[in-house]
Amino acid sequence: MNEAPRYTKGLTANLVLFVTISVLVIMTAAYLRFLNRKHANMRVAMGKSATIIDLSMMSNSELKAQGLSGNEIEGEQTGDKAFDDITGKFMMVNMM
């Protein structure tokens, strides 16, 4: 069928998909905000700061201006727990 010049089916389909995508974007943003709050509450319960400061994109001069070395995360050095034995916390399950 020729729908020119209105193209109502095509325009309606585009509008429905645009609204659907807009709703999904809003729902995703709300869910991510919920997860961030939940994670922040878990960090506070463990005695850590609720907010995480990402130092990975800062230059060395910016880190030095703030008095950080780049490896410091809440008083710990990166790799402090690299060789800790945590194998007792896992249980092997044989699936065969």
N, C-alpha and C positions, 0 to 999 in steps of 0.2 A: 504494500500500500504506500501511496505517496502522501506524507503528512505535511509537506511543505505548505506554508512557511512556519507553522506553529511547532511542529515536532513534539507534540504533547507527550507521547510515550517516552521518548528519549529524555526530555526535560524532567518528567516525573521520576524516571528511574535515576537520573543524576541527583535530583533533590533528595530522594529517599536514601541513596547511598551516602551523600554528603552528611545528612542528619545522623545516619547510623555511625559513620566514622567519628563525627563530632561527639556523640554520646560515648563511644568507646574510648576516645581520648580523655574525656572528663572522668570516666570511671577508672581508667588506668592511673591518672594523676591522683585521684582520691585514694586508690588502693596503695600506691607508692607512698603517699603521705602517711597512711595508716601503718604501713610496714616500717617506715622510718621512726615513727613515734614508738612503736612496739620495740624496735631494736634499741632506741635511746633508753627506754625504761629498763630493758635487760642490762644495758651497760651500767646504769645507775645502781641497779640491784647488785651488780658485781663489784661496786665500789669505784667504778671508772667514771670519767666525764661523759655526759650525755651527748656532747657534740664531738665529732672527730674532725681534726684540722688536717687537711691534705697538704703535705709539704712537698709532694712529688713534683709539682709544677713551679716551685720557687727556685730562683737562682741562688747560687752560693752566697752572693752578696746580700740578697734579701734575708737569707737564713742567718747570716752573721749579724745583720742589723737587728734581728729579733733575739739574738743570743742562742741560736740553735745550731746544731751541727748537721742536721739532715737525717741522722740516724736515731735521734731521740724521739721516743714516743711515750709520753707520760712517764718519764723517768727510766724507761727501759731502753737498752740498746738493741738495734736490729740484730737478730741472731742469738740473743741471750739464751733462748730455750731450744736452740737448734739440736743440741745433743742430749736433751733430756730424754730419759727412758719413759715413754708413755705406752709401751706395748701391753702393760698389764690392764689397760683400760679397754682393750678390744677383745672380742671373743671370736675365734675362728669358727665358721660354720661350714661343714662339709655338705655339699649339695648332691653328692653322688650316692 
